[in-house]
Amino acid sequence: MKKRSPGFTLIELMIVIAIIAALAALSMPVINRAVESGREAQAASEVTALASALRAYYNTYSVWPSAFTGGGGSGVQVAGNVFRILAGEDVNDQNRRRITFMAFPEAALAGNRFNDPWGQTYRFQVDENYDNTVTVDIEGTFTLHQRVAVWSQGPEDRDPITSW
């Protein structure tokens, strides 16, 4: 009779690897949902912060930054001078006091645009005629009774993430 050497056989190791692979496969959807939930929470937080920054700018200067005019109901992208003004730069004499209304990531400032976690640019619409209404065109056109609307298109299979 042969003496068995200490250790695991190839069959035992393969069974353990198969069990670990099955557990990993079962946990991936849960991990993916957690990651997506984190992205949605980040976008919701950034949308709220952007809306607050816009309101603070308006409360300080009694006008919207001129970069926000136009865009219709589809909104204006947060790119170029838009977020530079909110970040405290004096662009075209629109932030003379150089107040930082919102801190942006360095990558956004370097790339000249502020994107949501899915790589799409955040969008805004402001009350251009000062009647406390904003018309927004996402998944249909509707009017909001507020001065500013901010949104992210969000992931493709979900509703947009909004500030209202």
N, C-alpha and C positions, 0 to 999 in steps of 0.2 A: 504494500500500500504506500502510495506516495504521500509524502508530508506536504501539506499545503503551506505555502509561504504567506507571511502576513501581508495584508493589503486587500485591495478590491479587485474583483475580476472585471473584465471588459464589459460584460453584460450588466453588472451592477452600476458601473459608471455611466453607461448609456441610459439606463433607466433613470438615474438621478438627473442627467442632463435633459431627458425628455420631460420629466416632471417640472424642472425649472423653466424650460421653454414654454410648457403649457401654462404655468402660472404667469409668466411674463406676457404671453398672448392675451390672457384674460384680464390683466391689469392695464393694458395699453389704452383701451377706450376710457377707462376711469382717469388715467393720467392726461389723455388728450382733452377730456371735458374740463379737467381742473385748469389746464393751461388756457383753454379758450375762455373759461370763466374769468381767469386773471386778466386776460386781454380786454374783455368786456368791462371789467371793473376799472382798469387803467383808462380806457377810452371815456367811460362815464365821468371819471374824476377830471380828466383833461378837458372835456366838454364843459363841465361846470366851472372849472377854473378859467377857461377862455371867456365864457359868458360873463363871469365876475370881473375879469380884466377889462372887457369892453365897457361894462357899466361903470367901472371906476374911472376909465379914461373919459367917458362922457360926463360923469359927475365932476371931474376935474376941469375939463376944458369947455363943457357945454356944447360940444359938437362931436360927431363921430370922426375918426380919422378919414381923410379923403380917400384913402385906399379902399375903403369899404363901400363906396358908392357904386352903384351899378350891380350887375350880376343877376338882376331879376329874382324870381323865386328860387332859382337853382343855387343861389348864394355865391359868395366870393370865397376863393381859396385863401387859406392862411399861408401866403407865400410872399417873397419879396419884402417890401416895406411894411406890410401889415404887421407881422409879428416883431419886426425890428423896432417899430414904434412902441409896441406894448412891452418890449424887452428893455426899454429905457433909452434908446437911441433917438436923437433929434433928426428925423428924416423930413426934409422939406419944411422945416420949422413947425412940425406938428407935435413935438414933445419938448417944448422949450425948457421945461423944468427938469428934463431927463429923469422922469419918474419911472421906476420899474414896476409895471402893472402886473407882469407875470415873468417868472424865470423860465427860460426855454433851454432844452439840452443843447450842448455845444454842437452836436451833429446837425441839429436843425438850423442853427445860425450859419454853420459852414455850408450846408447844402441849400440854404436860402428857402427852405420850406419846412413846415411842421406837419408831419404825417401821423396818422393813427397807427395802432399796432399792426394793422393789415397793410400798411404802406400807402394808404390813400390819404390825400390831403383833407384836413378838417375844413368844413364849410361854414359860412356865416351869412346871416341876413340881418340888417339893422333897419330901424324905423327911420327911413330917409326923409319922410315928410312930417315927422314929429306928431303923428296922430295916435301913438301908442298901439300900433298894429304892425305886424310883419306878415307878409305873404310868403309862404314856403312851398316849394314844389319838390317834394320827395314822396314817392308812392301816392301821387295825387296832389292837387293844389289845395291849400287851406290857409286860413288867416288865423294868426295867433294874436291875442291881446296882450302884447308885451313889446318892449323896445328892442330886444335882441334875441335872435335864435342861433344856436350853434349846434352842429350835428356832425356825426361820422356816419358814413354809409354802412359801417360795420362789416361783419362777414357776409358772404353772398347769400347764405341760406337763412339769415336772421333779419329782424327789423332794424332800421337805423337806430343809432344811439343818440339821443337828443338831450338838449338842455331844458326842455319843457315837460 
